[in-house]
């Protein structure tokens, strides 16, 4: 029974980690600004050109 619980926990952790990584890569393919959750205002637009 303990082995089953351990395997279940490992499967849950690996599944969650895979889901997080896939969603991260999916957002990163959209580009810097389109993946950003702050759609109303972007603080990076006011930065100097060399810091963007």
Wavefront OBJ file of the C-alpha trace (Angstrom):
o trace
v 0.000 0.000 0.000
v 2.852 2.379 0.817
v 4.468 1.694 -2.544
v 1.212 2.540 -4.313
v 0.896 5.831 -2.428
v 4.507 6.732 -3.221
v 4.032 5.953 -6.913
v 0.817 7.957 -6.959
v 2.539 10.962 -5.380
v 5.428 10.741 -7.837
v 2.988 10.547 -10.752
v 1.076 13.579 -9.469
v 4.249 15.617 -8.994
v 5.614 14.706 -12.424
v 2.254 15.377 -14.064
v 1.969 18.801 -12.461
v 5.561 19.679 -13.368
v 4.913 18.650 -16.983
v 1.739 20.751 -17.111
v 3.559 23.812 -15.710
v 6.427 23.440 -18.165
v 4.089 23.024 -21.150
v 2.060 26.088 -20.205
v 5.273 28.088 -19.722
v 6.598 27.142 -23.155
v 3.222 27.810 -24.757
v 3.219 31.333 -23.289
v 6.843 31.953 -24.199
v 6.104 31.152 -27.864
v 3.616 34.043 -27.915
v 6.367 36.571 -27.332
v 7.240 38.905 -24.526
v 4.255 41.253 -24.507
v 1.496 38.925 -25.672
v 2.294 36.433 -22.913
v 2.192 39.146 -20.256
v -0.851 39.188 -17.986
v -0.716 42.985 -17.593
v -2.604 44.002 -20.724
v -3.721 47.482 -19.597
v -0.350 49.019 -18.957
v 3.203 47.943 -19.458
v 5.900 49.360 -17.170
v 8.630 48.213 -19.574
v 7.481 50.653 -22.262
v 8.754 53.559 -20.180
v 12.220 52.039 -19.782
v 15.172 53.413 -21.727
v 15.957 51.640 -24.992
v 19.077 49.893 -23.683
v 17.110 48.256 -20.830
v 14.274 46.832 -22.927
l 1 2 3 4 5 6 7 8 9 10 11 12 13 14 15 16 17 18 19 20 21 22 23 24 25 26 27 28 29 30 31 32 33 34 35 36 37 38 39 40 41 42 43 44 45 46 47 48 49 50 51 52
